[in-house]
Amino acid sequence: MPSMKISYSRGFPYGAPQVRLRGGALKCDVVKSWVRDRGFRWNGQAHAYETYMYGEEFREVLEYLRDTFGCAIVPKSDLDANYIIDLN
């Protein structure tokens, strides 16, 4: 069974609110399917599932992944503190 960890990152390339998900939990078919159903697409160059959404909507996605699938959600290690989402 894959690790149920997901690392996320956020940013605003060209002014657009881009979010990315990576991690072992995305190897689980049910998690991967749910993420794709939410509009995330695989970016092979970035090795991440990504889409465009603002912080509040992204928080809901992260909370759902944590609460429904039991994923451990962590920010990317070098993510700017202004982009970290408090899930408590």
C-alpha positions in Angstrom: 0.0 0.0 0.0 1.4 3.4 -0.9 2.2 6.1 1.7 -0.9 8.2 2.4 1.1 11.4 2.4 0.3 14.4 0.1 2.6 17.4 -0.2 1.0 20.6 -1.6 2.3 23.8 -3.0 0.7 27.0 -4.1 1.8 30.0 -6.2 0.7 32.6 -8.6 2.6 32.1 -11.9 1.6 34.9 -14.3 -1.0 36.0 -11.7 -3.0 32.7 -11.8 -3.7 30.9 -8.5 -2.0 27.5 -9.2 -1.9 24.6 -6.8 -0.1 21.3 -7.0 -0.4 18.0 -5.2 2.3 15.3 -5.0 2.9 12.2 -2.9 2.3 8.5 -2.4 -1.4 8.9 -1.7 -1.9 9.8 -5.3 -0.9 6.3 -6.3 -4.1 5.1 -4.6 -6.7 4.7 -7.4 -9.6 6.1 -5.4 -7.6 9.2 -4.3 -6.2 9.8 -7.8 -9.7 9.4 -9.3 -11.2 11.9 -6.8 -8.4 14.4 -7.5 -8.9 14.1 -11.3 -12.6 14.6 -10.9 -11.9 17.9 -9.2 -10.1 19.1 -12.3 -6.5 18.3 -11.4 -4.3 17.2 -14.3 -1.0 15.4 -14.3 2.0 17.6 -15.2 4.9 15.2 -16.0 7.4 17.9 -16.1 6.5 19.1 -12.5 5.8 15.5 -11.3 2.5 16.8 -9.8 -1.2 17.0 -10.2 -2.1 20.7 -10.7 -5.0 23.0 -11.3 -6.0 26.6 -10.6 -8.0 27.6 -7.5 -7.8 30.0 -4.7 -6.9 29.3 -1.1 -10.4 28.7 0.4 -11.4 26.3 -2.3 -8.0 24.5 -2.0 -8.4 24.3 1.8 -11.7 22.4 1.2 -9.9 19.9 -1.2 -7.1 19.4 1.4 -9.5 18.9 4.2 -11.5 16.4 2.2 -8.4 14.4 1.3 -7.4 14.4 5.0 -10.8 13.6 6.5 -12.2 11.2 3.9 -9.1 9.3 2.7 -6.9 9.7 5.8 -4.1 11.5 3.9 -1.4 13.2 5.8 -1.3 16.7 4.3 1.9 18.7 4.5 3.1 21.8 2.7 6.1 21.6 0.3 9.3 21.9 2.4 10.3 25.3 1.0 6.8 26.7 0.5 6.6 30.4 1.4 4.9 30.9 4.7 2.3 33.2 3.1 1.0 30.2 1.1 0.7 27.6 3.8 -2.9 26.6 4.6 -3.8 26.1 8.3 -5.8 22.9 8.4 -6.4 23.0 12.2 
